[in-house]
């Protein structure tokens, strides 16, 4: 009765089929409509790219441009001797539109050098400082207007603040010194009446701009660090790749030993991390300022400051200790399941050994993803730089032309200027009045959506290809004699020829969820300033729900792709069959799937931890490689984090092959148990070693579940 109830609830188990020998070769095309939609979407994506490349100008990102769209410091222009861009009101650069348009909605001019003193227009317009101040006003400005008129018309900035050039832009030289906000090297200024005031009074009203300034300065310093350390970063990533490849090769021949070595090494690496944190904690004892708490210190853009606090190393030590304890406890309670998982990893190692070219397939996925990222990024830049400087007529009176667009070069002689003597043609914003400019935001959303769709399609193609190759190995009764000549290339050809539509369908569902999550993040940023707690709570719930939904869809897609690779059915049928098969073997899923994922995670942590420790000692000048030493850096954590993240991605690429192999073999194993009974007439396709330990482990888990019930 129990088996009948399960069969009814989660589908019907597969029946014995003497003709079934693995992935079906004679199959038909699936989900053709989705394939057509994908091709049409790609054609539209190419059209968007062509339009963006026609209208955009990426030089706006690389080189600064003034409010009239003219480049600063470029040969052949009237600003050839003015290489720096000066912002009248840098506070407006805090607008979120800057991220979409790469421009600040404030008048900007090209200057020979950035201001090096504090001046206000009120004090300078009738003093000897006016000639200096005049170079930061609009070209051709004459001191014939009143102060209010000049500031209203945007002819001159209201204030000059000592600035430094950064990426050919003038940014206020604001920094903190002993808790006091400073500009340049002085903390005080003369207000023109003989009194001296603290500079914090001047910048108190511009905190928003200061936040953007600090972010920009931080970004530029990080960029500088990359320019001097990229060579060593590449070397670190190459070391991570070689370690991953060596680990995978050793796993092929010494799976059991390597798994236990990996477990021990992870424990030792974490143990060394705890020891190092303790030694740093002890070393800082008694040093001045080391006992300041993290809360009192607050956020600092220079993260090296935190390494001089004992509390930082204590926090690191506690985190590593908790991680170490969790891993040890998991190993103790999962020791029997680990033995079962090792058997499955051994079988996966044999499968990878017979399909060695599968280890190189992540490079194909990586190159295709790089192509998607490059096209998306270039299209986004061209779309963002498609905007033009829009000038509109401003008038304090009742001019009928107020608010209309104008040309600043011809406005003085235009009919509008004659009819409205008090009107001015002034920079308004970056954008455009055409239908193309109004559709830019929609094109950016479409660009992001197509990136998600194509990136997920590339990942799906890799999963189906690897699943088809490893399924061919499993369903070969006499291994390796019955194995096809080129299983990986055959699986790749079948995926593209028959199942492009199914892959597009699965990728489309995931892309829709991802673009919704992006929009929720955007809305969340917009609602941060709001005080509506219900809206914030609802947004948090929505973000959590869609995060869980994305994880579930990824899991379901992965197993659906395995069924597509084996049976050649459409996406929906494959997803349903895979889900029901997993539910009919839910105990085995709990035993094997997560345990193998845990072991692979330990392998990634071992590689990342080893390379990360090496990078830490090198970039902090504690070790040297031959005669070379690390270059001087603003933030040594920049190359270290880059190497750590890159190492994880590289290790994940290699281990993803094993992960896909394990998942494929596991589903094939479950199918094998339903189709066959191990008799001479219906023999199992699994190896004897795998059969003995898996069936034994599954039986023990089943008995344990019955006892608990």
N, C-alpha and C positions, 0 to 999 in steps of 0.2 A: 504493500500500500504506500509506503514511504517513497519507493522508487517511482511508482505511478504518479504520485502527486508532484514529484520533482519534474518528471517528464512533461506533465501538463503545464506546469508553471514556467519552465525554462526551455520549452521546445522539446523536440524528439532527438535522442542520441543518434549518431550516425550508424548506419547499418553496414554490414560486411559487403564489400564490393571487390570481387576478385580482379577486376580490370583496373582498379585504382592503383597507380604507381607513383603518386606524387603530383607536382604541379601539372595541371592539364594544359596540353600544348594546343589542342584544337579548341579554340575559344573564340568568342565574338566580341565586338566592341561594346562597351558599357557606358551609360550616361552620356550619350552623344550630345544631348542638348547642352549640358554643362561644358562640353568640349567646344561647341560652337560659341557659347557665351564667353569662354575664356579667350578664344581667338579674336572675337569682336572687341573684347576689353583691351587686349594687347594692341590691336590696331588703333583704338582710341587713345591708349596710353602713348603710343608713338606719335600720334597727332598732337597730343598735349605737349610732348617734348619738343616737337618741331616748332609749335607756336611759341613756347617759352623761350627756346633758343633764338627765335626771330626777334622777340621783343625785349628779352633780358640782356643785361650787361653785367657779367660777373666781376668786372673791374671795380664796380661799386663796392664790392665786399673787400677786395684786395687794396684798392687805392681810395683815399678819402675824396669826396666830392662836396662842393659847396652847395648852397641852396639853389643855384641855377644849373646844377648838374654838371659843372665843369670840374675836371680833375685837378688836384693840387700837386704841384711839383713835377708834372709830366712835360716832357720836351714838346715844343710845338704849340703850347697853349699860353695864354696870357698869364697864367699862374705858375709858369715854369720856375720862377725864383721864389715861390711861396709853397714850400713843401708840407706845411702843417695845417690841419683843420682846427678851427676855433669855434666852439659852441657858445652862442649868446646865453642860453639858459640850459645848462647840462642837467638840471633837475627833470626836464621833460624827457630825458633819455630813459627814465624809469618806466615809461609807458610800455605795456605789453605788446603794442603794435611794433615796437622796435624789433622783436623777434621775428615778425613776419616780413617786415619791410627793410631791415638792415639800415634804417635811417631814424634819426631823432627828429621829432616834429618841432624844431626850433631853428631860427635862422643860423646859417653856418657860413663862414667865410674862410678863405685860404690866407694864411699869414706867413711872414718870413720866420718868425720865432714866436714861441709861446710867451704869454705875459710872465714877468718875473717879480711883480710887485702887486700890492693890494691898492686898488683905486676904485672910487665910485665916480660915476659920471657927474653927479651933483657937485663933487668937489673939484673935478678936473676940467669942467667945460669952460671955466674962466680963470684958469691958472696956467703956469708954465708946463704943467703935465699934459696939456691938451694935445700937443703934437705927438706925444707918445701914445696917448689914449686913442687918437684918431685912426691909427693903423689897425685897430680892432673894430672899427665901424665899417659899414657897407662901403664898397668902392665909390669914390666920388662924393662922399659926404662933406657938406659944408656946414659950419656952425652958425646957421642963420635961423634956427628954430628955438623955441623954448624947450626947457628940460622935459616937461611933460609930453610935448609933442614928439620929441625925439624918441623917448621911451615908448610912447604909444605906437608910433609908426615902425618901431623895431629897427631904427637906423643905427643904434649903438647899444651895446650891452649895458645893463644897469650897474654892473660891478665887474671888476677884473680881480681874479684871484691868482696868486702865484701857481703856475702850472708847469708840468713836465711833459715832454712829448712821449707818447706811448703808441706804437704802431702808426706813427704820423698823425696822431690826434693829440690835442692838448687836454690833459686832465688835471684838475686841481691836485697839487702836491699835498694831500691831506694824509696825515699819519698820527698815530697815537704815541705819546711820550709820557710815561709815568701817569697814565690815566687821563692826560690832558690832550684834547684834540688840537693839532697844530697844522698850520699851512706854511709850506716852505721850511725855513729854519727859524722863524720867529713866531712867538706865541702872542705878540701884541702888535698893534698898529696905531697910528695917529689918525684921528677922525677929522683932521683939518682945523680943529679948534684948540690944539695943544694938549688935549687929554689922550691918554693911552688906555686902550681897552683890550680885554682878552679876546683872542680870535674865535673862541668858542661861541661868543655872542653872534658872530657873523654867520657861522655855518649851522647854528642851531635850527634854523628854519629850513635847511636843505638836507636833512638827514636821509630823506628818501634818495636824493641824488648821490649822497655819500655811499649808501649801500650799493647802488649800481656801480659807483666808481671803484669801491673795494673789489666787487666781483670782477670788473673788467681788469683791474690791476692783477688780481689773482690769476685770471685767465691768461694774461700776457706773460706773467712769470712762469706759469706752468708751460706755456708754449716755448719760452726760452729754455727751460729745462729739457724739453723734448728735443730741441735743436742740438743741444750739446751732448745728450746721452742716448740718442736713438741707436747709435752703433752698438752700445753695450746692452741696450734693451733687446735688440735683434739677437745678439749672442746668447742672452738669457733664454729667449724663446727657442732658439735652436737647441740649447741644452735640454730644455723641457721636451722638445720633440724627440731628441735622441733617447732620453730616459723613458719616454712613453713607448717608443718603438722597441727598446731593449726589454722593457717590462712585458710587453705583449709577446715578443718572441720567446722569452723565458717561460711565460705562461703557457705557451704552446707545448713545451716539453716537460715542464715541471709545475703543472697547475697546482697540485696539492701543496707542494713545498712553498711555492711562491705566494699562495694565499696566506699561509701561516707566517711567512717572512714579512709579508705586507702588513699583517695585523700587528706583529711585534714591532716593526719599524714605526708604524703610526703611533703606537704607545710610547716608544722611545723618543720620537720627535716631539710629541706633546710634553713628555716628561722634561726634555731639555728646555722647551719653551717655558715651562713652569720654573725650572731652576734659574734660567736667565732672568726672568722677571723678578725672582726673589733676590738675586745678586744685585740687580739695579736698584731694587727697593732698599736694600741694606746700604749700598754705596751712597745713596742720596741722604742718608740719615745725617742730620746736623748741618747740611748745606743751607745757606740762606735762601729763603723763598720756596724751598721744596715741600713745605708743609701746607702751602696754600691749597684750598679745596678747589675742585673743578667748577663748582657752582660760583664761588667767589671770582675765579678767573674769567668765567664767561667764554664766549666764542672768540677765538683768535684765528685770523687767516693764516698765520705762520704756525702750522701744527707742531713744529719742533718744540714750541714752548711747553706743550703738554708732557714731553718726555723728560722734562726737568722737575716734574712733580712726582712725589712718592705715591700719591693716590692713583695716578695713571697706571703705574706698574702694579699696584695692588689690584686694580680692576682687571688688568690683563691676566694676572696670576689667578684670580678667582674664576674668570671665564674659562681659561685653559684647564683649570682643575675640575670644574664642572663637566667640561667636555670629556676630559680623561676618565672621570668617574662614570659618566653615562656610557662611554664606549666599553669600559671594562664590565659593567653590569650587563650590557647587552650581549657581550661575548659569553658571559657566564650562563645566562638564561637561554641563549640561542645556540649553545654549543652543538646540540644534536642537529638542529636545522642547518647549521653551518656545514656539517659533514655532508648533508644532502645537497646543499647548494654547491659545494666543492665538486661533487660528482657531476652536477649539471654543467659547471664551468669546465670540467675536464672534457666532457662531450662537446661543449662549444669550442674548446681549444682544438679538438680533432677536426671539427667542421671548418674552423678557420684555417687550419693547416692544409686541408684539401682545397680550400678556396682562398689562397694566400693573397690574391689580387684584391680581395675585399678590404684589406687593410689600407689600400691606396684609394679606395672609393671616397672616403671623406675629403680627399683633396678635390675631387670633382664637385662635390657638394659645396666645398669652400669657395672654389672659383666661381661657381654659378651664383652663390650668395654675394660674393664680391661684385659680380656684374650687376645684380639687382640693387645692391647698396649704392654703387657708383651712379647708376642711371637715376635712382631716386634722389640722391644728394644733388647731382648736377641739375636735374629738373627743378628741384626745390629752390636752388640758388638762383637759377634763371627766372623762375616765377617771382621770387622775392625781389629781384632787381628789375622787374618790369615796370615798377611804378615810376612816375615822373613827378617832378616838382610842380605842384598846382598853386597858382597865384590867384587871389581873389581881391575884389574891390572892397576896401574897408572905408567906412565913413561914419562919423558920429552923428551926422544930421539925418536928413530924410532923402538921401540920394536914391533914385529909383534903380540904379545899377548896383547897389550894395549887395555883396554876396555872389556876384557873377564872376566868372573866370576872366583873367586878363593876362596880357603880356607885359612884363615889367620894362622891356626895352623900348616898346612903342607906346606905352600908356601915356606918357607925358604929352604926346602929340595926338592922342586919340580923341574921339568925340565924347567919350565918357568923362575924360579929364576936363574937357571944356565945359560940359554941362554940370559937373560936380567939382568945383575948384578945390574943395576940402577933402576929396577922396584920394586914396592911395592904393596902389597896386602892391600888395604885400604877400609874402609867402604864407600859405595856409597849411598845407599838408602834402605828404607824398601819396600819390594815388593816381587817379585818372577819371575821366568822365565817360570813357567809352564802355561798351558792353564787356569788352575783354577785361578791363580793369575792375569792373564791378563783379566779375566772375572769378577773380583771383583766389579768393578764399575757398570757393568751391573746388577750384582746380587743385589747390594745395591739399584739400581733404581727399580728392580723388587720387592724387599722387601718393598720399600715405596709404590709402586703401589698396591700391594696386601693388604697392611694395609688400604689404602684409600678404596679399593673395599670392603673388609670385614667389615670395620667400617660403611660404608654407607649401606651395606646390613643389619647390625644389627639395625641401625636406621630405615631403611625401614620396617623391620619386626615388630618393635614396632609400627610404624605408622599404618600399615595395621591391626595389632591386635586390637589396640584401636579403629580404625575407624569401624571395623566390630562389635565390642561390642556396641559402641554408636549408630551405624546405626540400630542394632537390637532393641535398646530402642526406637528410633524415629519411626520406622515403626511398632511398636506394637500399634494397634488401641486402645486397652483397657489396659492402663498401670496401674500396672505392671503385670496384669494377663496374657497378651499375650507375656510377655518377656521370652525368653528361660531360662532354668535352669542355665546354665553356659555360659553366652555370651562371656566372655573373653577367656575362654579355647577353646570354639568352634571356635572363630575367629582365635586364634593362630594355632589350628590344620588345619583349612582351608588354612591359609597362607602358612604353611610349606608343606602341602600335594599337593596343586594345583598350588601355585603361587611362588615357589622358583625361577623359571626362570624369571618371570616378575620382582621380587624384584632384582634379579641379573642384569637384563637389566638396570633398572633405576640406580642402584648403579654403574654399569660399566660406564655409560655416565658421571655421576658426578665424578667418580674417574679419568677418562681421563682428564677432565677439571682441576681437582685439581693437577694432576701430571704435567700438562703443566704449571700451575701457579708456582709450585715449581721450575721447570726448568727456567722459566722466572726470578724468584728471584735470582737463581744462576747466570744466565747470567748478570743480573743487577749488582750483586756484582762484577763480573769480569770486567764489563765495567765502574765501578766507576772511575777507574784511567785513563780511556781514555778521550780525549778531544773532541771526536766526538759528537757534540751537536745533530746532526740529529739522531744518533744511540740512544742517551739517550731519545730524544723525542719519537722515534718509540717504544722504550721499555716501556716508560710510558703509551703510548696509548694502547699497547698490554696488559699490566697489568690491565689497567682500563677496557678494553673490556672483558677480561676473568673473571674479578671480577664480572662484571654485568651479564655475561653469567652464572656463577655459581649461582648467586642469582636467576636468572630466572628459571634455571633448578631445583633448590631446591623447588621453589614455584610450578612449574608444576608437579614435582614428588610427592609432598605432596598431591595435589588434585587428581593426577592419582591413587595413592594408595587408596584413599577413594573410587573411582569408582571401583577399583579392588575388594575391600572388599565387595562392595554392589552387583555388577553384575558378577564378576568373569571373566571379559574380559581380553585380553592380554594388555601389557603395552601401546603399541602405540594407540590402540583403546581407552583405558581408558584415556590416556593423551589428545587425541583429544576431546573426549566427555566432559571431565572436563573443558577444555579450552573453548569450545563452550558454555557450560552451564554458565560459569562465564561471558563470553562476552554477553550472552543474558540477564544477570542480573547485568550488570556493575555498575548500580546506587546503587543497594543493596550492592555490594561488597565495594564500596567506603564508604557507610554509616556504615556498620557493621564491616567488616574485620579489617580495620586499627584502628578503635576506640577501639575494644576489645583488639587488640594488645597493644594499648596505655595504657589501663587500667591495663592489665597484667604487662606491663613494670613498671607502678607505684607500683604495688604490689612487684615486685622484688626489686625496688629501696628502698622501705620501709624496707624490711627485710635486705638487704645489708647495708643500711644506719644505721639501728639500731645496727646490729652486728658490723659494722665497727667503729662506735662511741664508743661502749663498748670496743672493742679491742684497740682503740687508747688510751683511758683513762687508760686501764690496763697496756699495754706495755710501756707507758710513766710514769708509777709509780704514776699516779694521783689518782688511787683507788686501793684498795686491796680486794681480795676475801678471806673472813675469815681471817686467819693469814698468808696466802701465798701472796707473791708478785711476780712480773714478774722477770725472771732471767736477769742477766746483758747481754747486747747484743752489738754487733758491730754496727748494723743498726736495729733500732726498726721498721723501715718500712718493713722489710722482713716478719715478722710474720703478721703484719697488712695487707699488700697486699695479703698475702697468705690466710688469713681469709676472706678478702673481695672477692677475686676471687672464693675461694671455696664456700662461701655463695651464690654467684650469680649462680654458677653451680648447687648447691643444690636446690635453689629456682626455677631455670629454669627447673630442672627435675620435680618438683611437678607441676609447672604452665604449663609445656608442655602437661600434661594430660588434663588440662582444655582447652588449646589452640587447641589440636587435637579434643576435644569434640565439641568446638564451630565451628571449620571448618567443621566437619562432619555434625553437625546439620544444618549448613547453607546450605551446598550442598543438604542435604535431604529436607530442606525447599524449595529450588528452584525447586527441582524435584517434590515435593508435589504440588506446585502451577501449574506446567505444567500438571501433571497427573490428578489432581482433581480440582473441582470447589467449594467445600464446601456444595454441595447439599446433600440430604439424600441418593441419589444413589451413589454419588462420594464424600464422606466426606473427609475433611482434616485429616491427621494423626497428625498434630501439636496440641499442647494444645491450648485451647481457649484464655488463657492469651497471649501466644506468637503470636497467629494469630492476635489478636486485635491490639497489639502495632506494630508488624512488618508490617502488611498491611497498617496501618495508616501512619507509618513513611515512608514507601516506596511510598505511594501515594503522600505525601507532597513533597518528594524529586523529584518525577516525575513531578509534577506541577511546581516546582521551575526550573527544567531543561528546561521545555517547555517555561517558561517565559524568561529565559536567552537566549534561541535560538531565 
